[in-house]
Amino acid sequence: MELIKITDEFIKNRRRYDDACAAAHALDLIGERWSLLVLRELMLGPKRFGDIKAGLPGISANILTQRLEALEVAGILTHTRLPPPHSVPVYELTSWGYEAEPILQVLGRWASRSPAHDPSLPFGAVSLLLSLRTMFAPERAGDMRATIGLDLDGETFTLRIRDGAFEAERGAAKAPDVVFAGAARMVAAAIYGGQALDTLEAAGALVLRGDRAVAARFVTLFPLLPKAERPPA
């Protein structure tokens, strides 16, 4: 009961910009610390409270509850149950909530150019999948057709590349051309960090199963943007 009271007071008394600009209203909705990252964690489908928290290192249970409650009141997500046989409570974005993905993509592409960006910080599975959807370069893929499986610390995902289009979703891949197994940050090291697949395998940081030629080409399809120049001191 105490937690519910805290949450109600937070929603009632939260600060707003009192500005008719739609961008200001967007910040009223998702501008609180952690709010946009909660959306990120739900962008690939519904999650349980504990799974959301696991994807957000540093957030407390109280703050996460507050953010979820505020986003639900705003109509951005809903608290529901998975259908049988699971029947577990989950949080899921509304159709309008899913429309926020381009916001994450534009922010991600813009911030990836920051000279201060630190890629060594924690990097989760959902972050990796959304970054791939953001950074995919169709011109590099050309007419490539492949199904890629990802096994990221027990979470499975399916990636499909077809005629310059890229899709990513939760769930184990059926008849994949190749499967990458390891921590999300190790797959990111191969894709964004220029780490050789052979080197990561030899170190036990990554396991490849399937067509190595497809794997080698796949990691080249997500080029990073050049870093912004710092202004002169």
Secondary structure, DSSP 8 states (H G I E B T S, - for coil): -HHHHHHHHHHHH--------HHHHHHHHH-STTHHHHHHHHTTS-B-HHHHHHTSTT--HHHHHHHHHHHHHTTSEEEEE--TTT--EEEEE-HHHHTTHHHHHHHHHHHTT-TT--TTS---HHHHHHHHHHH--HHHHTT-EEEEEEEETTEEEEEEEETTEEEEEES--SS-SEEEEE-HHHHHHHHTS---HHHHHHTTSEEEEE-HHHHHHHTTS------------
